[in-house]
Amino acid sequence: MIVYYALVIATCFERLAELVVGKRNAAWSLARGGVETGRGHYPPMVLLHTGLLASCLIEPAVAHRSFIPALGIPMLALAIGAQGLRWWCIRTLGPRWNTRVIVVPGLPLVATGPYRWFAHPNYVAVVVEGFALPLAGSAWVTALVFTVLNAALLTVRLRCEIRALCSTS
């Protein structure tokens, strides 16, 4: 479980790095006439993702869950793979990537990197991480609750992004 807890803590630091990059990139987009939409769903998104990380630490300890290698090892690999995909997305979008929905009018859609195959590959990473990270530590309640709540949130988020992208193209 030490490796699991270390991964969750590392993911917390990774999220802080995302916020720093996202804030810098949001300023870049806004300085170029970027239009932000979807502010209403952003606080619940932050709360949900913070809750995921906290629950990944709390549930295994409180419920006295142990590491199950047959489940934990593949889930650790998926969680690490999701981080790799997330940073590939961030690198591919460059200054256009941020944690909010900000679209700079006139910029074409990105069609390189993972965007060659998926319109929203970052959300693939979010979905995979949302079940893999908790399941790596046998936190199945966290995996289930986050997956259900995240599905509802992603429905709102994707509709918002699609409307925003369509309105500026």
TAPE-V671938 format. One record per helix or strand of 3 or more residues. SS is the DSSP state (H for helix, E for strand). FROM is the first residue (numbers start at 1). LEN is the number of residues. Records with the same first field share a line. If there is no record, write none. Layout:
SS: FROM-LEN / FROM-LEN
This chain:
H: 2-30 / 39-24 / 69-28 / 113-4 / 121-16 / 140-29
E: 35-3 / 101-3
